[in-house]
Amino acid sequence: MTRLAWFSCPSGIAGDMALGALLDAGAPLSAVAEAVGRLGLGDRIRLGAEPVQRNGLAATRAVVDVEHGEHDGPGHDGHDHDGHRPWAEIDARLAAAGLDARVEARARSTFRLLAEEEGRLHGVAPEAVEFHEVGSLDAIADVVGVCAALEALGIDEVWASPVAVGAGTARSAHGVLPVPAPATAALLARAGAPSYGVDIGVELATPTGAALLAALARGFGPQPAMLVDAIGYGAGGRELPGRPNVVQVLVGTASGARAQVLGGGPGQRAVELCANVDDATGETLAHAVARLLAAGAFDAWVTPIVMKKGRPGATVHALVEPSLAEPVAAVLVAETGTLGLRAVAVERWPQLRTETVVDVAGVAIRVKLGAGRAKVEHDDAVVAAARLELPLREVLRRAETAAAAFESHR
């Protein structure tokens, strides 16, 4: 039985909003507080929850009270901005906290993605990244709290809707930045998360919220097929004009159709977009596939064909959620230059799988687990091989061994 959590984000998402939604859906505050307490920060962090209303909708606001040190102080947004925190320090603290295995893996994966994207933005290695807002104590508590709440609810898979990001500008440790903030935009793009602007001059999706979705969500789109047994609403810190400032989470069990094989029952509806091209280079086709995936396609691929007059060509395919067919089709046309495309309604039967993070000589590597096998994230393994100066096949072997050990203790 697979437990799902689907986040609906028409007013964006932040770490405290996601935590509030999970608490509202029934995650025990005591279990979340116990996990945060394992971080070894003493009495500096105190967790709470309070009932509030946002535009008349009842919701729960997660409250993270931080005791400020001599050089600490709350920022403009009310969050603790207590100096820079290196990713290595946060990762080491998480690794030493004695958290449940899945809580630790999810939290470390979230901060690892943040470090990688911040490093790309600032031109430094992930190990050299020092977090500002995201490294503050309350943001650390939000991330660990969300991961602990997911575990308390027994969540195996996280899914999410397209994400509203707001508009305008926002202040940060780097000065005034556009909305979405560079880290938020990069994380959502990396995850293939569809996002859209809302004409409200505030930051709706924060880097912490985007990192949680990028690290934890299996996919983005309408609510997956599930039997819902709990619904939660997590409140943001302010009222918004014309909409409740909340993130909704639906918690439940995957319906039987998701686990069926072809012919065993109805599948998930999808659209396969196709375009034949005969004047694109291999590099152009590879870039088109990457852009289609970034636009939200479930999958994208290229097949060789022979066109009229014996010309070699290729068909570029994209498998998409029906609601995303139009924007993904626009990407397909723009990237291939095709003069026409076709669409076929299909059904898909995605098999159950989960993702974990394993440690290979101090380097975190993501691994997908499902159908009795472990699939190591190739890009992570390449990075690890370069850092450790090991053959790629050796890194893959170690990661698969670590993943097998993780599975045996679940």
Secondary structure, DSSP 4 states (H G I P E B T S, - for coil): --EEEEEEETT---HHHHHHHHHHTT--HHHHHHHHHTTS-TTSEEEEEEEEEETTEEEEEEEEEE---TT--B-TTS-B--S-EEHHHHHHHHHTS---HHHHHHHHHHHHHHHHHHHHHHTS-GGG-EESGGGSHHHHHHHHHHHHHHHHTT--EEEEEEEEEE-SEEEETTEEEESS-HHHHHHHHHHT--EEE-SSSSB-S-HHHHHHHHHHEEEESSPPSEEEEEEEEEE-SS-BTTB--EEEEEEEEE-GGGGPPTTSS--EEEEEEEEEESS--HHHHHHHHHHHHHTT-SEEEEEEEE-GGG-EEEEEEEEE-GGGHHHHHHHHHHHH--S--EEEEEEE-PPP-EEEEEEETTEEEEEEEETTEEEE-HHHHHHHHHHHT--HHHHHHHHHHHHHHHHHT-
